[in-house]
């Protein structure tokens, strides 16, 4: 019998003692080991020494076996078959879909860093899935593996007579990426998770370890996996231990087959999340958008961290969120003519300009990302880029001083003074010039100043600035331009170091990015092999807008093969700006669609076939007592157990769930176990005797589906914040019942079939039936209405919560 007061802390202390002192002779395990942090310990010895620490006595007559192993599992430890007790070769072939051997081609350091694997002998631009090479030196092994490699396959990484380690495939060969840079070329690659790497390459006889180029399955060229395992047993036992660990632990098997790295997941360019209200469609766009942006460093279980990163990316402009509605138009989404009020220049009359909509602006930013990545040389600023960056700084400085009513004086070539009076709506600099008793106002335009700057980056050694300036800017006032250019060059000298150290995105505002992009073309083939930033547009309630009106010609442009740089790329000329427009392949669209919303027509068929659809169904399983309590624990994971707010929340929820004394006693132990193992141990379901929200939601949705369809179910999110009977009553009367009234168009009889007689009753009339209607005998069907039954919702006030609870029981148990 194992003493029940042995805790996980006692067991960990015993493990540390074994680490220090080693396993005494004769105390080794025979069939199973306790695995902890990659090391193995005899289960019986761990329990014996833990008891010594806890109770001061050594259990010499303790026998171990299944009872010991089960006890250790309850304390959060993994029990695995002892190394050597299983046939490793057979176990590996059972665990992994396929096992490969592969040459690292002299790129081991790069493979370790990038977690990608590719080969220099790939023909860039050739899709080997479609055009396999069937013969040729160094390439004859390409056809089998590009078509047969699966995610989760085990790959041994070799080079001539050396073993470097092994990895598991996290993506298959894909002509569209990921890519690895080899000798300056972006080669299609496989995503890897390196499971083991030798401290130094393990060498063996060349004839045994010899590895042909690229991939091949074990068994070819006379080289069997068993031969490699024998070499590793003799020369790298740690590699063998790691292989045993992989085949022994079920949790690792799951990781190998399903836990893909975020940046290897294939995301569709256009996706719609659809489902009934309250199923978390908008909630899940946060995760999906961050996955697309390849935010691999996040803890995907930490909602707070996810939302913070999401907000950060929205502020940077990489994620844009919008909601469609019936007034949304093409002019809001793409571009349109909008009024601009400018009272100073136009006496309060509106001017009209072409304004870019939410989607076009994001397309410009997405395309700009390709401009930045098109060539490594473009990472340094051109002289024109430098000008625009400095000009923005100059205008900002002028605008700040003008806002403070601080005079801005510039010096001309002859040491006269001119004054800056305004920065116009078009970004030009307005200057006032006095000569004698006369005063004149001139405008210095960005384009003209750029031409002068490109010709005269310095004002030294100009012999006749009037003549030379006019040869570039025509008859515009050279004196004024000289004064502004002189101030511009002074600022440029101060800012050069700062500007060069910044990225182009930081330097330009949207107008400057747009100017650059409009002169840049993403040609066919340019996007292949280019790894650039992704952008995401989230369209909430996508089916509430007039799709044909909002998208216009974009319905075709958003298709994957019609994106810029693709084989069937298309561009259209926009109707207002008359500029060519196409959509780059790094812009993803995520829409959400409420299937219960019948206020607009069904989603446009032309758009429907251009999106992939992902169903978001109600999940009652998230409302089980265990899930609700674990949700509370994690929400307050940083709060101490005696935190006032947490104590109140915990008592409120556990009282609502009808938690037993056993749960109150176990909850801290379960949390301590979770803190060290990340394992959510479930409390016995029988220990909860209160309200069961998952059963309530399941029951309601089953009845709705029978009366209507699955599109009109109730989502689980309405109930996630419920922690008391009062909360549940609010959800019913503010959320559930109003939805049912809409679903059934006020047919309270059907609402009664869903909720039961505790929520709906036959209405009683104060007036006698014979005198109910006015005297109007000419209407022959009046008696039909007199006999008609009318139902009403039963409302429970604060004084009748007992009645509400009884109504819930009637909902779950119609015959009770």
Legacy VTK file of the C-alpha trace (Angstrom):
# vtk DataFile Version 3.0
C-alpha trace
ASCII
DATASET POLYDATA
POINTS 816 float
0.000 0.000 0.000
1.387 3.410 -0.990
0.968 6.131 1.670
-1.485 8.738 0.353
0.395 11.712 1.785
3.262 11.369 -0.735
3.036 14.483 -2.924
4.602 15.386 -6.236
7.119 17.545 -4.354
8.281 14.457 -2.375
8.647 12.497 -5.619
10.656 15.285 -7.276
12.952 15.387 -4.260
13.474 11.625 -4.615
14.320 12.046 -8.314
16.919 14.678 -7.417
18.477 12.282 -4.900
18.744 9.576 -7.578
20.350 12.086 -9.895
22.953 12.922 -7.247
23.641 9.443 -5.891
22.714 7.197 -8.810
20.692 3.972 -8.725
21.998 1.469 -6.116
23.067 -1.914 -7.443
20.113 -4.273 -7.686
17.548 -1.460 -7.588
17.263 -1.002 -11.366
13.833 -1.279 -12.955
13.016 -4.299 -15.109
10.007 -3.381 -17.249
9.150 0.312 -16.900
10.847 3.625 -16.165
9.624 6.943 -14.880
10.560 9.482 -17.558
11.289 13.037 -16.353
13.045 15.824 -18.278
14.519 13.355 -20.759
15.936 11.016 -18.067
14.733 7.642 -16.782
14.324 6.486 -13.155
13.159 3.227 -11.484
9.545 3.839 -10.385
9.777 1.678 -7.232
12.952 3.417 -6.044
11.384 6.860 -6.600
8.373 5.955 -4.417
10.535 4.323 -1.720
12.771 7.368 -1.353
9.803 9.777 -1.583
8.224 7.939 1.355
11.505 8.245 3.240
11.357 12.015 2.726
7.644 12.264 3.574
7.333 9.776 6.455
10.867 9.004 7.599
10.838 5.294 6.727
12.078 3.173 3.856
9.582 0.751 2.316
11.941 -2.251 1.982
9.083 -4.687 1.383
7.513 -2.457 -1.258
7.055 -4.473 -4.491
6.291 -1.837 -7.143
4.459 -2.914 -10.322
1.159 -1.625 -11.783
0.016 -0.053 -8.498
3.202 2.020 -8.348
2.951 3.059 -11.972
-0.697 4.096 -11.608
0.131 6.078 -8.482
2.923 7.964 -10.252
0.622 8.743 -13.183
-1.865 10.353 -10.775
0.984 12.627 -9.664
1.580 13.763 -13.240
4.549 11.582 -14.262
5.047 9.592 -17.461
5.658 5.851 -17.215
7.281 4.297 -20.292
8.510 0.816 -21.203
12.100 0.356 -20.147
14.700 1.032 -22.811
15.610 -2.167 -24.556
12.357 -3.925 -23.665
10.857 -3.176 -27.064
12.016 -3.770 -30.618
13.137 -0.250 -31.512
13.238 -0.866 -35.263
9.666 -2.194 -35.323
8.452 0.537 -32.962
9.898 3.265 -35.168
8.180 1.892 -38.240
4.918 1.686 -36.295
5.206 5.221 -34.916
6.175 7.133 -38.059
4.316 7.157 -41.392
7.597 6.716 -43.262
11.306 6.907 -42.467
13.780 8.558 -44.826
17.499 9.107 -45.057
18.644 12.382 -46.523
21.867 14.177 -47.429
22.353 17.599 -45.814
24.426 18.625 -48.854
26.944 20.574 -46.798
24.243 22.815 -45.314
23.858 21.394 -41.804
24.403 24.736 -40.044
21.819 26.413 -42.269
19.327 23.575 -41.730
19.672 23.896 -37.949
19.107 27.651 -38.087
16.217 27.825 -40.558
14.498 24.514 -39.712
14.207 23.974 -43.465
15.698 21.377 -45.810
16.343 21.774 -49.539
18.928 20.949 -52.219
21.132 22.986 -54.491
20.451 20.745 -57.489
16.794 21.785 -57.699
15.979 23.593 -60.904
14.612 26.940 -59.732
11.113 27.461 -61.026
10.392 23.800 -61.698
7.547 22.063 -59.928
8.788 18.500 -59.503
5.327 17.271 -58.580
4.133 18.197 -62.033
7.419 17.631 -63.926
9.313 14.884 -62.099
12.885 14.045 -63.063
13.114 10.350 -63.775
16.819 10.119 -64.476
19.967 12.184 -64.320
22.904 12.255 -61.950
22.072 13.641 -58.547
18.373 14.004 -59.335
17.112 10.482 -59.845
15.760 10.374 -56.270
13.570 13.463 -56.601
10.305 11.921 -57.941
9.613 9.457 -55.098
10.011 11.781 -52.155
8.357 14.937 -53.482
5.169 12.942 -53.965
5.449 10.476 -51.092
6.799 12.535 -48.163
4.165 13.072 -45.472
3.952 15.446 -42.545
5.163 13.472 -39.530
7.712 11.392 -41.477
11.021 10.752 -39.711
14.155 11.921 -41.530
17.717 10.870 -40.641
20.147 13.613 -41.711
23.391 12.237 -43.104
26.377 13.362 -45.169
28.717 10.859 -46.801
29.913 8.863 -43.767
28.511 11.149 -41.047
25.292 11.161 -39.010
24.146 14.645 -37.858
20.767 13.981 -36.276
17.135 13.306 -37.117
14.060 15.420 -37.621
10.342 15.132 -38.330
8.753 16.705 -41.408
6.448 19.611 -40.574
5.541 20.339 -44.189
5.798 18.512 -47.479
7.487 19.679 -50.682
5.507 22.615 -51.982
6.431 24.572 -55.064
4.860 27.671 -53.464
6.966 27.525 -50.286
8.481 27.449 -47.754
11.852 28.329 -49.301
15.491 28.022 -48.262
18.195 30.318 -49.623
21.051 28.254 -51.101
23.844 29.973 -53.029
21.688 33.051 -53.460
18.666 31.176 -54.829
15.358 30.563 -53.079
14.781 26.810 -53.279
11.517 24.995 -52.404
12.040 23.367 -49.011
10.562 21.099 -46.369
9.764 22.409 -42.905
11.486 20.458 -40.135
11.402 20.009 -36.400
14.809 18.759 -35.353
14.232 16.072 -32.743
17.881 15.284 -32.065
21.310 16.511 -33.121
24.592 14.831 -32.284
27.077 16.766 -30.174
29.502 16.177 -33.024
28.892 14.348 -36.320
29.013 10.587 -35.835
31.333 8.943 -38.337
31.264 5.389 -39.606
32.793 3.372 -42.384
32.125 5.112 -45.702
30.721 2.023 -47.399
28.131 1.607 -44.586
27.067 5.221 -44.127
27.316 6.326 -47.761
24.336 8.449 -48.695
23.255 9.330 -52.266
22.125 12.872 -53.025
18.683 14.110 -51.889
16.202 11.667 -50.330
15.661 7.958 -50.368
13.652 5.600 -48.209
15.617 3.184 -46.031
16.277 -0.093 -47.756
17.652 1.342 -50.967
21.295 0.959 -51.972
21.631 -1.876 -49.447
21.529 0.464 -46.440
18.980 -0.600 -43.824
17.740 1.424 -40.851
18.868 -1.370 -38.564
22.485 -0.854 -39.655
22.288 2.819 -38.671
20.741 1.982 -35.291
23.598 -0.424 -34.527
26.125 2.322 -35.335
24.321 4.767 -33.042
24.078 2.241 -30.186
27.839 1.990 -30.240
28.767 5.616 -30.955
25.855 7.844 -29.832
23.670 6.170 -27.159
21.866 9.496 -26.540
20.376 9.268 -30.013
19.012 5.797 -29.206
17.533 7.066 -25.917
15.787 9.848 -27.809
14.330 7.364 -30.299
13.050 5.184 -27.457
11.498 8.282 -25.910
9.675 9.094 -29.146
8.149 5.645 -29.548
7.364 5.217 -25.833
5.398 8.373 -25.139
1.932 8.625 -26.710
1.918 12.411 -26.251
4.990 12.740 -28.440
3.398 10.554 -31.097
0.479 12.993 -31.220
2.859 15.937 -31.534
4.710 14.246 -34.366
1.566 13.681 -36.406
-0.514 16.771 -35.651
1.417 19.619 -34.054
2.519 21.467 -37.181
4.543 24.625 -36.841
2.393 27.684 -37.394
4.418 28.993 -40.323
4.079 25.685 -42.170
0.268 25.569 -42.081
-1.364 26.092 -45.452
-3.847 28.951 -45.247
-6.327 29.688 -47.985
-6.111 33.205 -49.358
-9.858 33.719 -48.956
-11.693 32.076 -46.051
-15.121 32.515 -44.510
-15.881 31.334 -40.978
-19.589 30.540 -40.842
-21.985 29.315 -38.212
-24.854 30.276 -35.889
-24.565 33.337 -33.619
-22.353 32.995 -30.581
-20.005 30.292 -31.910
-16.856 32.436 -31.740
-16.428 33.401 -35.387
-15.126 36.902 -34.716
-13.258 35.628 -31.655
-11.379 33.100 -33.789
-10.356 35.628 -36.441
-7.716 36.842 -33.973
-5.958 33.472 -33.914
-6.376 32.865 -37.624
-4.966 36.275 -38.556
-1.918 35.805 -36.310
-1.317 32.346 -37.784
-1.285 33.909 -41.250
1.179 36.555 -40.072
3.341 33.653 -38.797
3.611 34.886 -35.216
5.439 31.721 -34.184
6.741 33.054 -30.844
3.306 33.289 -29.221
1.761 31.086 -26.586
-1.397 30.098 -28.458
-3.187 29.263 -25.206
-2.661 32.769 -23.789
-5.646 34.776 -25.058
-4.387 38.003 -23.488
-1.063 37.763 -25.300
-2.821 36.916 -28.569
-5.115 39.936 -28.327
-2.222 42.243 -27.468
-0.263 41.051 -30.506
-3.393 41.360 -32.666
-3.902 44.972 -31.548
-0.230 45.681 -32.207
-0.461 44.344 -35.765
-3.633 46.379 -36.345
-1.813 49.521 -35.234
0.994 48.671 -37.679
-1.519 48.277 -40.500
-0.864 44.579 -41.152
-4.354 43.598 -39.983
-7.419 45.624 -40.938
-10.855 44.933 -39.474
-14.070 46.109 -41.116
-17.750 45.196 -40.974
-20.047 44.953 -43.971
-23.488 46.517 -43.768
-26.225 47.374 -46.213
-24.912 50.913 -46.772
-21.355 49.744 -47.562
-20.363 50.627 -51.121
-17.624 50.202 -53.709
-16.527 53.752 -52.907
-15.942 52.796 -49.254
-14.187 49.535 -50.063
-12.102 50.303 -53.186
-12.079 53.976 -54.153
-14.508 56.808 -54.696
-14.917 60.545 -55.035
-15.371 62.145 -51.623
-15.887 65.807 -50.583
-13.068 67.602 -48.738
-13.874 70.825 -46.885
-11.205 73.528 -47.078
-12.658 76.764 -45.786
-9.469 78.821 -46.003
-8.650 78.119 -49.626
-12.129 77.730 -51.085
-14.347 79.902 -48.864
-16.056 76.923 -47.243
-17.055 75.262 -50.504
-16.307 71.539 -50.768
-13.605 70.205 -53.030
-13.747 66.667 -54.355
-10.904 64.174 -54.440
-10.470 60.474 -55.134
-10.118 58.676 -51.799
-8.857 55.099 -51.415
-11.088 52.642 -49.588
-10.146 50.179 -46.871
-9.300 47.325 -49.239
-7.287 49.360 -51.734
-5.167 50.838 -48.944
-4.305 47.360 -47.681
-3.515 46.203 -51.231
-1.057 49.112 -51.564
0.701 48.141 -48.319
0.789 44.461 -49.311
2.268 45.271 -52.697
4.812 47.562 -51.061
6.107 44.582 -49.094
7.132 42.988 -52.404
8.778 46.228 -53.453
10.946 46.072 -50.343
11.859 42.421 -50.907
12.307 42.412 -54.685
16.072 42.862 -54.458
18.538 42.981 -51.600
20.000 46.215 -53.014
16.691 47.978 -52.440
17.121 47.708 -48.686
19.247 50.877 -48.864
17.406 54.104 -49.675
17.625 55.637 -53.137
18.182 59.394 -53.419
14.518 59.847 -54.300
13.442 57.774 -51.284
15.724 59.903 -49.131
14.129 63.087 -50.437
10.581 62.035 -49.620
11.560 60.908 -46.140
13.232 64.246 -45.389
10.427 66.254 -46.997
7.917 64.628 -44.642
10.073 65.584 -41.677
10.397 69.148 -42.981
6.636 69.542 -43.432
5.934 68.049 -40.001
8.374 70.524 -38.447
6.737 73.446 -40.248
3.248 72.271 -39.297
4.174 71.950 -35.609
5.531 75.487 -35.529
2.528 76.875 -37.375
0.217 75.187 -34.857
2.081 76.978 -32.078
1.875 80.246 -34.070
5.657 80.330 -34.173
7.043 82.330 -37.138
9.073 80.350 -39.702
11.636 82.445 -41.552
13.801 81.170 -44.403
16.849 82.872 -45.854
17.225 83.543 -49.570
20.440 83.545 -51.569
20.764 87.331 -50.971
20.086 86.999 -47.218
16.548 88.306 -47.484
13.826 86.744 -45.372
10.707 84.866 -46.496
8.045 83.353 -44.251
6.341 79.957 -44.405
2.608 80.498 -43.859
0.974 77.153 -44.551
1.274 73.479 -45.507
-1.506 72.917 -48.030
-3.835 69.929 -48.204
-1.781 68.614 -51.113
1.420 68.742 -49.099
2.904 71.850 -50.717
4.695 74.624 -48.815
3.134 78.082 -49.028
5.611 80.955 -48.615
5.042 84.740 -48.249
7.630 87.086 -49.751
7.859 90.858 -49.087
9.681 93.237 -51.397
9.363 96.874 -50.479
5.710 97.669 -49.921
4.546 94.715 -51.978
3.721 91.237 -50.675
3.283 88.027 -52.677
2.478 84.403 -51.885
4.094 81.449 -53.676
3.672 77.670 -53.448
6.682 75.336 -53.402
5.547 71.941 -54.703
7.006 68.605 -53.662
7.613 67.467 -57.255
9.496 70.621 -58.262
11.608 70.582 -55.116
12.434 66.913 -55.794
13.705 67.768 -59.273
15.970 70.460 -57.836
17.262 68.206 -55.075
18.131 65.396 -57.473
20.057 67.893 -59.620
21.551 69.931 -56.743
22.031 67.798 -53.601
24.321 70.615 -52.476
23.940 74.360 -53.136
27.662 74.954 -53.227
29.401 75.926 -56.457
26.223 77.038 -58.237
27.213 79.933 -60.470
23.821 81.257 -61.531
21.064 79.640 -59.519
18.323 81.672 -61.255
19.250 80.367 -64.677
19.970 76.824 -63.544
16.815 76.553 -61.411
14.578 77.840 -64.209
16.048 75.262 -66.585
14.590 72.609 -64.259
11.379 74.104 -62.816
10.450 76.575 -65.528
9.192 80.038 -64.607
8.530 79.306 -60.948
10.176 81.700 -58.490
13.822 80.524 -58.107
14.463 82.755 -55.087
11.701 81.106 -53.061
12.782 77.615 -54.148
16.387 78.367 -53.196
15.314 79.394 -49.679
13.231 76.213 -49.141
15.862 73.934 -50.697
18.529 75.472 -48.485
16.506 74.670 -45.335
15.766 71.198 -46.742
19.469 70.407 -47.220
20.295 71.614 -43.682
17.728 69.202 -42.251
18.968 66.410 -44.529
22.471 66.656 -43.080
21.103 66.246 -39.558
18.761 63.396 -40.392
20.819 61.230 -42.744
22.107 58.839 -40.077
18.659 58.363 -38.571
16.975 57.893 -41.927
19.420 55.300 -43.200
18.962 53.221 -40.037
15.178 53.050 -40.448
13.108 50.880 -42.749
11.240 52.351 -45.669
7.879 51.567 -44.100
8.785 53.747 -41.112
9.901 56.570 -43.359
6.912 56.913 -45.664
3.345 57.803 -44.960
0.633 56.131 -47.020
0.779 58.682 -49.841
4.499 58.061 -50.307
4.083 54.296 -50.251
1.326 54.624 -52.819
3.523 56.781 -55.050
6.265 54.128 -54.994
3.872 51.215 -55.552
2.128 52.784 -58.529
5.426 52.739 -60.428
6.261 49.170 -59.359
4.951 46.096 -61.135
4.796 42.591 -59.674
5.622 40.614 -62.772
4.864 36.956 -63.310
7.300 34.765 -61.430
8.468 37.577 -59.137
6.540 36.225 -56.143
7.985 32.725 -56.469
10.624 32.165 -53.832
10.063 35.573 -52.223
9.289 35.420 -48.518
7.553 38.645 -47.527
5.198 39.969 -44.879
1.582 38.863 -45.024
-1.392 41.160 -44.536
-4.914 40.271 -43.408
-8.281 41.879 -44.059
-11.019 40.703 -41.687
-14.559 41.320 -42.910
-17.086 40.745 -40.155
-20.668 39.955 -41.233
-19.571 39.597 -44.848
-23.017 38.441 -45.975
-24.762 41.595 -44.713
-23.406 43.772 -47.521
-24.311 43.901 -51.203
-21.376 41.814 -52.387
-21.658 42.638 -56.089
-21.809 46.351 -55.304
-18.948 46.346 -52.788
-16.444 44.089 -54.548
-17.147 45.028 -58.130
-14.382 43.725 -60.392
-12.452 42.399 -57.364
-14.577 39.267 -57.397
-12.212 37.963 -60.077
-8.991 39.559 -58.811
-9.034 37.844 -55.416
-8.803 34.336 -56.885
-5.524 32.609 -56.046
-4.309 32.139 -59.619
-5.418 35.686 -60.574
-3.208 37.328 -57.937
-0.297 39.488 -59.075
2.796 37.488 -60.018
0.813 34.287 -60.621
0.498 32.489 -63.946
-3.015 33.822 -64.671
-2.525 37.233 -63.016
-5.044 39.942 -63.860
-5.175 43.711 -63.430
-8.083 46.046 -64.106
-8.253 49.808 -64.598
-10.121 51.409 -61.730
-13.040 53.623 -62.805
-12.165 56.729 -60.764
-8.365 56.926 -60.615
-7.858 55.232 -64.016
-4.927 53.347 -62.455
-4.179 49.633 -63.013
-5.107 47.541 -59.980
-4.356 43.961 -58.958
-4.260 42.021 -55.693
-0.916 40.594 -54.456
-0.685 37.038 -53.080
0.379 38.106 -49.585
-3.018 39.632 -48.797
-5.415 37.240 -47.050
-9.140 37.797 -46.589
-11.037 36.340 -43.619
-14.790 36.787 -43.543
-17.353 35.829 -40.926
-20.924 34.870 -41.769
-23.838 34.391 -39.409
-25.917 31.560 -40.861
-28.989 32.622 -38.892
-29.005 36.103 -40.437
-31.776 36.218 -43.013
-31.925 40.031 -43.220
-30.073 39.969 -46.529
-29.932 37.572 -49.426
-27.652 34.547 -49.377
-23.985 35.169 -50.079
-23.340 36.045 -53.712
-22.663 32.871 -55.685
-19.772 34.456 -57.601
-18.026 35.248 -54.319
-18.994 31.981 -52.638
-17.026 29.887 -55.092
-13.923 32.029 -54.547
-13.801 31.425 -50.790
-13.077 28.356 -48.734
-15.594 27.821 -45.937
-14.812 26.774 -42.370
-17.760 25.865 -40.166
-17.897 27.129 -36.593
-20.417 25.022 -34.692
-21.684 25.381 -31.110
-19.425 23.576 -28.653
-21.387 22.566 -25.552
-18.321 20.657 -24.360
-16.728 24.022 -23.484
-19.470 24.535 -20.887
-18.881 21.447 -18.748
-18.260 22.191 -15.063
-14.629 21.130 -15.436
-14.042 23.459 -18.408
-15.706 26.424 -16.719
-13.664 26.024 -13.554
-10.372 25.572 -15.420
-11.214 28.687 -17.416
-11.590 30.621 -14.171
-8.329 29.216 -12.777
-6.375 30.242 -15.873
-7.969 33.671 -16.024
-6.672 34.362 -12.515
-3.499 32.283 -12.795
-1.296 35.129 -11.552
-3.511 35.892 -8.561
-2.775 34.239 -5.191
-5.328 31.862 -3.739
-6.388 34.423 -1.130
-6.893 37.238 -3.646
-10.194 38.902 -2.706
-11.564 39.137 -6.238
-10.591 35.573 -7.097
-12.023 34.160 -3.848
-15.380 35.779 -4.594
-15.406 34.566 -8.207
-14.385 31.034 -7.223
-17.034 30.671 -4.525
-19.706 32.069 -6.810
-18.879 29.646 -9.640
-18.377 26.522 -7.514
-21.617 27.163 -5.638
-23.403 27.521 -8.989
-21.865 24.271 -10.257
-22.704 22.472 -7.000
-19.086 21.535 -6.263
-18.574 18.957 -3.537
-16.195 19.177 -0.585
-13.870 16.834 -2.474
-13.425 19.412 -5.228
-12.651 22.149 -2.712
-9.991 19.858 -1.213
-8.482 18.769 -4.553
-8.506 22.038 -6.472
-5.151 23.365 -5.230
-3.404 20.036 -5.836
-4.794 19.921 -9.364
-3.582 23.469 -9.992
-0.099 22.689 -8.631
0.036 19.689 -10.933
-1.004 21.858 -13.891
1.665 24.447 -13.043
4.389 21.814 -13.355
3.000 19.553 -16.093
0.421 21.704 -18.026
-2.005 18.797 -17.561
-5.638 19.712 -16.847
-6.740 16.948 -14.528
-10.517 16.643 -14.510
-12.550 16.592 -11.344
-14.985 13.660 -11.221
-18.194 14.731 -12.996
-20.276 13.178 -10.225
-18.855 15.745 -7.790
-20.785 18.551 -9.563
-24.471 18.578 -8.677
-25.477 22.093 -9.764
-26.572 23.583 -13.076
-25.144 21.783 -16.124
-24.804 24.379 -18.894
-23.519 21.991 -21.542
-26.609 19.816 -21.141
-28.874 22.863 -21.362
-27.250 24.125 -24.576
-27.215 20.679 -26.158
-30.894 20.195 -25.355
-31.911 23.596 -26.760
-29.934 23.132 -29.978
-31.246 19.627 -30.589
-34.818 20.945 -30.460
-34.037 23.992 -32.654
-32.457 21.757 -35.270
-35.584 19.576 -35.335
-37.927 22.585 -35.627
-35.766 24.653 -38.016
-32.231 23.655 -38.992
-28.661 23.647 -37.670
-28.053 27.188 -38.982
-30.265 28.616 -36.241
-28.673 27.025 -33.209
-27.457 28.954 -30.162
-23.709 29.462 -29.735
-21.758 28.483 -26.644
-20.185 31.929 -26.202
-23.407 33.315 -24.705
-22.899 31.044 -21.674
-19.131 31.283 -21.150
-19.395 34.146 -18.657
-22.165 32.512 -16.587
-21.157 31.842 -13.015
-24.427 32.159 -11.101
-28.126 31.585 -11.471
-28.620 35.350 -11.871
-26.112 35.367 -14.772
-27.924 32.481 -16.436
-31.282 34.216 -16.099
-29.861 37.314 -17.789
-28.509 35.190 -20.656
-31.897 33.532 -21.158
-33.928 36.732 -21.145
-31.452 39.041 -22.897
-29.916 36.618 -25.411
-31.556 33.215 -25.846
-35.253 34.090 -25.762
-34.896 37.170 -28.054
-33.047 34.974 -30.566
-35.796 32.356 -30.426
-38.425 35.056 -30.915
-36.613 36.125 -34.067
-36.071 32.554 -35.263
-39.739 31.585 -34.889
-41.206 34.965 -35.894
-43.055 35.335 -32.612
-44.537 31.822 -32.658
-44.410 31.322 -28.900
-45.795 27.815 -29.199
-42.579 26.675 -30.889
-40.528 28.546 -28.299
-42.447 26.513 -25.727
-41.438 23.297 -27.539
-37.802 24.365 -27.138
-37.816 25.720 -23.568
-40.760 23.985 -21.951
-43.745 25.045 -19.884
-41.511 26.625 -17.268
-40.723 29.443 -19.740
-43.867 29.653 -21.914
-47.482 29.478 -20.812
-50.952 29.919 -22.251
-52.054 33.498 -21.808
-55.049 34.134 -19.571
-57.535 36.837 -20.627
-59.377 39.094 -18.217
-62.262 39.696 -20.626
-64.853 36.990 -21.147
-64.471 35.252 -24.464
-68.018 36.104 -25.538
-67.328 39.816 -25.161
-63.740 39.843 -26.279
-64.031 41.426 -29.732
-66.014 44.418 -30.795
-69.469 43.901 -32.195
-68.834 43.176 -35.882
-70.949 40.205 -36.991
-70.168 40.725 -40.667
-66.741 39.012 -40.276
-67.593 35.351 -40.594
-64.269 33.981 -39.179
-64.410 35.880 -35.895
-65.022 32.719 -33.905
-61.709 31.262 -35.107
-59.861 34.029 -33.295
-61.957 33.719 -30.204
-60.896 30.100 -29.837
-57.243 30.765 -30.766
-54.687 29.969 -28.074
-52.086 32.656 -27.379
-48.849 32.042 -25.473
-46.526 34.315 -23.538
-43.053 34.218 -21.973
-42.931 33.721 -18.213
-40.690 36.315 -16.570
-38.989 35.579 -13.271
-38.007 38.476 -11.028
-35.377 38.452 -8.308
-37.879 37.107 -5.789
-38.707 34.040 -7.850
-35.291 32.563 -8.715
-36.501 29.257 -7.390
-39.112 29.211 -10.137
-36.452 29.931 -12.765
-34.319 27.038 -11.494
-37.343 24.758 -11.598
-38.009 25.895 -15.186
-34.451 24.847 -16.116
-35.071 21.405 -14.687
-38.252 21.169 -16.744
-36.301 22.163 -19.864
-33.908 19.248 -19.333
-36.518 16.756 -18.114
-39.803 17.265 -20.026
-41.531 14.372 -18.248
-40.569 15.516 -14.763
LINES 1 817
816 0 1 2 3 4 5 6 7 8 9 10 11 12 13 14 15 16 17 18 19 20 21 22 23 24 25 26 27 28 29 30 31 32 33 34 35 36 37 38 39 40 41 42 43 44 45 46 47 48 49 50 51 52 53 54 55 56 57 58 59 60 61 62 63 64 65 66 67 68 69 70 71 72 73 74 75 76 77 78 79 80 81 82 83 84 85 86 87 88 89 90 91 92 93 94 95 96 97 98 99 100 101 102 103 104 105 106 107 108 109 110 111 112 113 114 115 116 117 118 119 120 121 122 123 124 125 126 127 128 129 130 131 132 133 134 135 136 137 138 139 140 141 142 143 144 145 146 147 148 149 150 151 152 153 154 155 156 157 158 159 160 161 162 163 164 165 166 167 168 169 170 171 172 173 174 175 176 177 178 179 180 181 182 183 184 185 186 187 188 189 190 191 192 193 194 195 196 197 198 199 200 201 202 203 204 205 206 207 208 209 210 211 212 213 214 215 216 217 218 219 220 221 222 223 224 225 226 227 228 229 230 231 232 233 234 235 236 237 238 239 240 241 242 243 244 245 246 247 248 249 250 251 252 253 254 255 256 257 258 259 260 261 262 263 264 265 266 267 268 269 270 271 272 273 274 275 276 277 278 279 280 281 282 283 284 285 286 287 288 289 290 291 292 293 294 295 296 297 298 299 300 301 302 303 304 305 306 307 308 309 310 311 312 313 314 315 316 317 318 319 320 321 322 323 324 325 326 327 328 329 330 331 332 333 334 335 336 337 338 339 340 341 342 343 344 345 346 347 348 349 350 351 352 353 354 355 356 357 358 359 360 361 362 363 364 365 366 367 368 369 370 371 372 373 374 375 376 377 378 379 380 381 382 383 384 385 386 387 388 389 390 391 392 393 394 395 396 397 398 399 400 401 402 403 404 405 406 407 408 409 410 411 412 413 414 415 416 417 418 419 420 421 422 423 424 425 426 427 428 429 430 431 432 433 434 435 436 437 438 439 440 441 442 443 444 445 446 447 448 449 450 451 452 453 454 455 456 457 458 459 460 461 462 463 464 465 466 467 468 469 470 471 472 473 474 475 476 477 478 479 480 481 482 483 484 485 486 487 488 489 490 491 492 493 494 495 496 497 498 499 500 501 502 503 504 505 506 507 508 509 510 511 512 513 514 515 516 517 518 519 520 521 522 523 524 525 526 527 528 529 530 531 532 533 534 535 536 537 538 539 540 541 542 543 544 545 546 547 548 549 550 551 552 553 554 555 556 557 558 559 560 561 562 563 564 565 566 567 568 569 570 571 572 573 574 575 576 577 578 579 580 581 582 583 584 585 586 587 588 589 590 591 592 593 594 595 596 597 598 599 600 601 602 603 604 605 606 607 608 609 610 611 612 613 614 615 616 617 618 619 620 621 622 623 624 625 626 627 628 629 630 631 632 633 634 635 636 637 638 639 640 641 642 643 644 645 646 647 648 649 650 651 652 653 654 655 656 657 658 659 660 661 662 663 664 665 666 667 668 669 670 671 672 673 674 675 676 677 678 679 680 681 682 683 684 685 686 687 688 689 690 691 692 693 694 695 696 697 698 699 700 701 702 703 704 705 706 707 708 709 710 711 712 713 714 715 716 717 718 719 720 721 722 723 724 725 726 727 728 729 730 731 732 733 734 735 736 737 738 739 740 741 742 743 744 745 746 747 748 749 750 751 752 753 754 755 756 757 758 759 760 761 762 763 764 765 766 767 768 769 770 771 772 773 774 775 776 777 778 779 780 781 782 783 784 785 786 787 788 789 790 791 792 793 794 795 796 797 798 799 800 801 802 803 804 805 806 807 808 809 810 811 812 813 814 815
